[in-house]
């Protein structure tokens, strides 16, 4: 029996993944992802395909929504649709900030 593999992805990479799905050509053009290449997007998409589940926290969802807001028109609507569809199936875990600051990862990652 294979065990479920879960990925935790940060907002910048999640924005890259979404914007790349909207249009690979938009990756180097969008101000939020211009420091990534199309190859970076493809590598990320391939890597994420290895996981059966994605785990996010509300802060990541909010920041990703803000980052993809750099798009406009049809691209923005498509990106919001991709994020909405993903949020319907991903696991979202809420950890109160007062609790998170007591975790060992806090000193390295912050909130």
Secondary structure by P-SEA (a helix, b strand, c coil): cccbbbbbbcaaaaaaaaaaaacccccccccccccccaaaaaaaaaaaaaccbbbbcaaaaaaaaaaaccccaaaaaaaaaaaaaaaacbbbbbbcaaaaaaccccccccc
